[in-house]
């Protein structure tokens, strides 16, 4: 697989869309992130290197675009059309990363959503769209999501979508300044032959 064969792509459902992140999104993206700084801080990735820091917006987009060109990532922003606004607004971010081809055919997914939009089904819909695209269009076999045990909103997302809990990973990622434990959740394509988005639209996986 070459980057040009899988990227760029836009995925849509109703007023919601996942589209490629762009340099010109900087002002809007920064405004949303700043407004959600306290909401996102406990789950924020950090750099464990002495004096290490995270890349700025331009560096982040450059890195993500480079990964996309090498078919190892799909860097989306989540947008939503809202009444009274001509242009869809950024309401979050979703990145499919660590894509491995060959005999593994797997990837990892991470996301965040504006607190003002939380609880409205945006995160599970976005995760379902991205996972279906990876399974049904790209031919990947496994999608993994790693979540801190204290992150109740994200745990509800994977529960709603029927991701399997594969257990505990101690000190798995450096988050908010320390090595943090995570729980790993996964799905394989055989588990959702009808598509995870279709199942979610019907009322979720195993939920009342």
N, C-alpha and C positions, 0 to 999 in steps of 0.2 A: 504494500500500500504506500502511495506517495501522498504528501500533503495536499497537492492540488486536486487529488481525487476525492478527498473527504472534507475539504475546507476551502472557502467559507460555506456556511449553510445557516439557514434560519428555520426555526421550528415554531409552529403556531397552534394555538387553541383558543378560539374566541378572541377576547381582547388581550390575551397573554401571548408574548412571543419571547423566544430565546434567539438572540442575534449576536454576531461577533462584537466583542468589545473593540472600541476605536480610540485613537489618540484624542479625537475631538470630543469624547465623552468626559474628559478630565473634570471640567467644572461641575457638571451635573453629578458625576460619580462621587467626587470629593464632597459635595454638599450632602448627599445621602449618607455617605460614610461618617461624616462629621456629626450629623444629626443622630446617628445611631452608635456613636462611639462607646457609650456606657453599656448599651444593649449587647454589643458585639465583643467588648473587651475580654470577658472571661473565656472566649473561644478563639481569640485571635492568635494566629501563628506568630512565633517569635524566632529570633536567630540566636542559637546557643553559643556562637563563637564569641570570644572576649571582645567587647566593644562592637559586637555585630549589630547590624540594623537591617530592617526590611527595605526593599527597593522602593523608590518613589513611584508615582503613577506611571510616568513615561517608561521607566526601567521595567516595571511590571508588565506593561503592555508589550514592550519590545521582546521580553523574555517569552511571554505567552504566544506571541505571533511566531517567534522562532520555533517553539515547540509544535505549533500547529503546522508549520511548513514541513516539519519532520514527522508529521502524523503521530505525534506522541501526546497531543492535547487538543481539546476543543474548548476554547475560552469564550464563554457567553456572558452577556449581561441579560437580566430578566427585565422585560419592559411590559407596561400595561397601558392600554388606551383608557383614558378617563374622561367623563363628560366635561365639556367646557375647555378641553385642551386639544389643540390641533395635532400635537406631536405626542407619541407614546412616551411615558415617563419611566425612567430607570427605577425599579423597585427591588433590585437585588442582583446577585451575580451567581453564576454556576459554572464550574470548570470540571470537565472530564479530563483527568490527567493520568500520568503513568500508563499510557496505553501500550500494551505489549502485544505484538502480533505473533506469528509463528505458531508454536504448539500451545501457547497460553491463551491468546485471544481474550485478554482481560483489560480492565481499567478500574480506576478509582474516581469517585465523584465527590465533590464538595460544593457547598452553597451557603449563601446567607440571604436574608430577606429583610427589607425595611420593617421595623417594628410596627409602624403605622398600618402595614398591610398584613401583619401576622394574623393567623387564625382564619384566613379566608380561602385556604386551599391553594395558594400560589406555590408554595414550596413543593408539596407533593405532586402538583400538576407539572411543574418544571422538571422535577426529578423523573417523573414518568415519561415525559416527552423525550428527554435526553437518553434515558435508558433504552426506550424503544428504538430510537434512532441508532444507537450503538449495536443493539441486537439485530434488528431487522434490516437495516441499511448497510451498516459496516460489517456485519457478520461476527461481532464479538460474542463471546460465550459467557463471560462472567463480569458482573459489576459489583464493586465493593464500596461501602461507605463506612468511615470510621468516625465515631462520635464519643465525646466525653460522657461518662456516666451521669454527670450532673446536668447535662444539656437536655432538659425535659422536652422543649419544643421540637428539637431534631429527633429525639427518640420517638415522638408521636408520628413524625413524618414516615420513618421507616416501618413503624408498626402499621400505619394506614395502608402502606403499599405492599406489605407482606414480605419484606426483606427478612431473611433468616438471621437470627442472632448466633454468631459463630464463636462468641466468647470474648474474654478479657485479654487485652494486651497492656502489660505494665510498662509505664514510662515510654509510651509509643511515639509521641510527637512533642516537640517543644512548643508549648502554648502559654501565652500570657506570662512569659518569663520563667517557666519551669517545665521540666519533663512531666508530661501528664498521661495518666492511664486513659485508655480508650476501649470501647466495645466495637467489635467488627461485625458488620451486617453485610449480607451478600445475597445476590440472586443469580441464577444461571438462566440462559435462554430457554432451556427445556421446561422450566417452572412456570413460564408465562407465554405459552404458545399463542394465546390470543392477543398478547400485548399487555404490558402493565398499565398503559394509559386507558385502554378500553375497560380493564378490570376496575381501575380507580373510578372511572366515570359511572360504572354500574353500582358503585357503593362501597368500594374498597375491598381489601382482602381479608375475609374472615371477620369483618366488623358488622355490627347489627345495623 
